[in-house]
Structure formats: structure tokens, C-alpha cells
Amino acid sequence: MRCARSCDPLQFCMPILVALHVCVFFLRELNRG
């Protein structure tokens, strides 16, 4: 993290993608039950 000022798209997209995958995983588990 050399440039803390620069807005890195990955730093913003990755947490959202991870959260989406977690939500989909939980939804699938709930639907299975």
C-alpha cells in the first residue's frame, strides 16, 4: 500500500465481491434447510 491516497478499484471491489459470495452462500444454505 504505497499510495494510500490513490483510490484503488480492487481495494473497493474485493470486499464487496467477498460479501456478495458470502451472502449467496448463506442464502443457498437457508434454502437447502
MDTraj code that builds the backbone (N, CA, C; nanometers):
import mdtraj as md
import numpy as np

residues = "MET ARG CYS ALA ARG SER CYS ASP PRO LEU GLN PHE CYS MET PRO ILE LEU VAL ALA LEU HIS VAL CYS VAL PHE PHE LEU ARG GLU LEU ASN ARG GLY".split()
xyz = np.array([
    [0.0847, -0.1185, 0.0000],
    [0.0000, 0.0000, 0.0000],
    [0.0891, 0.1245, 0.0000],
    [0.1517, 0.1508, -0.1117],
    [0.2391, 0.2674, -0.1194],
    [0.1565, 0.3953, -0.1320],
    [0.0599, 0.3928, -0.2255],
    [-0.0232, 0.5119, -0.2467],
    [-0.1541, 0.4966, -0.1708],
    [-0.1595, 0.5591, -0.0549],
    [-0.2810, 0.5480, 0.0252],
    [-0.3877, 0.6432, -0.0276],
    [-0.3443, 0.7498, -0.0950],
    [-0.4401, 0.8487, -0.1448],
    [-0.5119, 0.7964, -0.2685],
    [-0.4372, 0.7284, -0.3547],
    [-0.4978, 0.6808, -0.4795],
    [-0.6108, 0.5835, -0.4494],
    [-0.7236, 0.6017, -0.5157],
    [-0.8390, 0.5151, -0.4929],
    [-0.8231, 0.3897, -0.5780],
    [-0.7846, 0.2814, -0.5148],
    [-0.7629, 0.1563, -0.5871],
    [-0.8956, 0.0840, -0.6053],
    [-0.9360, 0.0570, -0.7301],
    [-1.0633, -0.0115, -0.7543],
    [-1.0687, -0.1477, -0.6856],
    [-0.9578, -0.2210, -0.6875],
    [-0.9569, -0.3541, -0.6261],
    [-0.9856, -0.3450, -0.4767],
    [-0.9303, -0.2420, -0.4137],
    [-0.9478, -0.2270, -0.2689],
    [-1.0941, -0.1998, -0.2359],
    [-1.1704, -0.1503, -0.3351],
    [-1.3112, -0.1203, -0.3128],
    [-1.4005, -0.2352, -0.3596],
    [-1.3586, -0.3024, -0.4663],
    [-1.4429, -0.4078, -0.5246],
    [-1.4283, -0.5407, -0.4509],
    [-1.3083, -0.5737, -0.4107],
    [-1.2856, -0.7050, -0.3497],
    [-1.3725, -0.7298, -0.2258],
    [-1.3794, -0.6377, -0.1292],
    [-1.4651, -0.6623, -0.0114],
    [-1.6103, -0.6805, -0.0507],
    [-1.6567, -0.6065, -0.1536],
    [-1.7965, -0.6179, -0.1978],
    [-1.8186, -0.7546, -0.2607],
    [-1.7242, -0.8003, -0.3433],
    [-1.7384, -0.9314, -0.4069],
    [-1.7377, -1.0413, -0.3011],
    [-1.6505, -1.0283, -0.2032],
    [-1.6448, -1.1289, -0.0956],
    [-1.7763, -1.1309, -0.0186],
    [-1.8299, -1.0117, 0.0105],
    [-1.9560, -1.0042, 0.0841],
    [-2.0681, -1.0667, 0.0016],
    [-2.0681, -1.0423, -0.1297],
    [-2.1720, -1.0996, -0.2157],
    [-2.1639, -1.2515, -0.2140],
    [-2.0422, -1.3056, -0.2242],
    [-2.0270, -1.4509, -0.2241],
    [-2.0742, -1.5095, -0.0913],
    [-2.0443, -1.4406, 0.0184],
    [-2.0881, -1.4894, 0.1498],
    [-2.2397, -1.4874, 0.1582],
    [-2.3021, -1.3808, 0.1060],
    [-2.4487, -1.3708, 0.1098],
    [-2.5116, -1.4815, 0.0266],
    [-2.4576, -1.5060, -0.0918],
    [-2.5121, -1.6115, -0.1780],
    [-2.4957, -1.7467, -0.1102],
    [-2.3825, -1.7680, -0.0446],
    [-2.3584, -1.8950, 0.0232],
    [-2.4611, -1.9166, 0.1337],
    [-2.4873, -1.8117, 0.2135],
    [-2.5836, -1.8244, 0.3231],
    [-2.7242, -1.8439, 0.2695],
    [-2.7573, -1.7750, 0.1598],
    [-2.8909, -1.7913, 0.1014],
    [-2.9102, -1.9344, 0.0528],
    [-2.8084, -1.9911, -0.0081],
    [-2.8188, -2.1297, -0.0558],
    [-2.8360, -2.2257, 0.0610],
    [-2.7622, -2.2010, 0.1679],
    [-2.7730, -2.2882, 0.2860],
    [-2.9119, -2.2775, 0.3483],
    [-2.9668, -2.1561, 0.3511],
    [-3.1004, -2.1382, 0.4085],
    [-3.2059, -2.2054, 0.3215],
    [-3.1918, -2.1932, 0.1901],
    [-3.2898, -2.2555, 0.1006],
    [-3.2821, -2.4077, 0.1082],
    [-3.1625, -2.4590, 0.1353],
    [-3.1446, -2.6050, 0.1409],
    [-3.2163, -2.6617, 0.2636],
    [-3.2088, -2.5888, 0.3766],
    [-3.2644, -2.6364, 0.5021],
    [-3.4152, -2.6498, 0.4985],
])
top = md.Topology()
chain = top.add_chain()
for i, resn in enumerate(residues, 1):
    res = top.add_residue(resn, chain, resSeq=i)
    for name in ("N", "CA", "C"):
        top.add_atom(name, md.element.get_by_symbol(name[0]), res)
traj = md.Trajectory(xyz[None], top)
